[in-house]
Amino acid sequence: MSEGFRRMLVALDLSPLSDRVVGRLALLPLTEGARVTLLHVVPNSLPSRSQRRAEQDAKKSASRRSDEPREDVPEGCDRR
């Protein structure tokens, strides 16, 4: 049985540095079929207009990240 992470939760702020964080996942010992969840939180304390905009931006970024092929995501990881 191989050792490594089966599940991982990674919090992101969607800045350019977040791309480096995602890239570093390839350096971690992940098991075959590992599930990595990327999380971005939009605070409720924002004014409603700013909150809607932040949610829209986060959805666009998440969609773009999931659609683009990532060479740095370890092979065998579950990408959903």
Residue pairs with C-beta under 8 A, 6 or more apart in sequence:
2 31
2 32
3 29
3 31
4 28
4 29
4 30
4 31
4 34
5 28
5 29
5 30
5 31
5 34
6 30
6 31
6 33
6 34
6 35
7 34
7 35
7 36
7 37
8 25
8 28
8 30
8 34
8 35
8 36
8 37
9 37
9 39
10 21
10 22
10 25
10 36
10 37
10 38
10 39
11 39
11 40
11 41
12 18
12 21
12 22
12 38
12 39
12 40
13 40
14 40
14 57
14 58
14 61
22 38
22 65
22 70
22 72
22 73
23 72
25 36
25 72
25 73
25 74
25 77
26 72
26 73
26 74
28 74
30 36
30 74
30 76
30 77
32 76
33 76
33 77
33 78
34 74
34 76
34 77
34 78
35 77
35 78
35 80
36 73
36 77
36 78
38 62
38 65
40 58
40 61
40 62
42 51
42 54
42 55
42 58
43 51
44 51
46 54
66 79
66 80
70 79
73 79
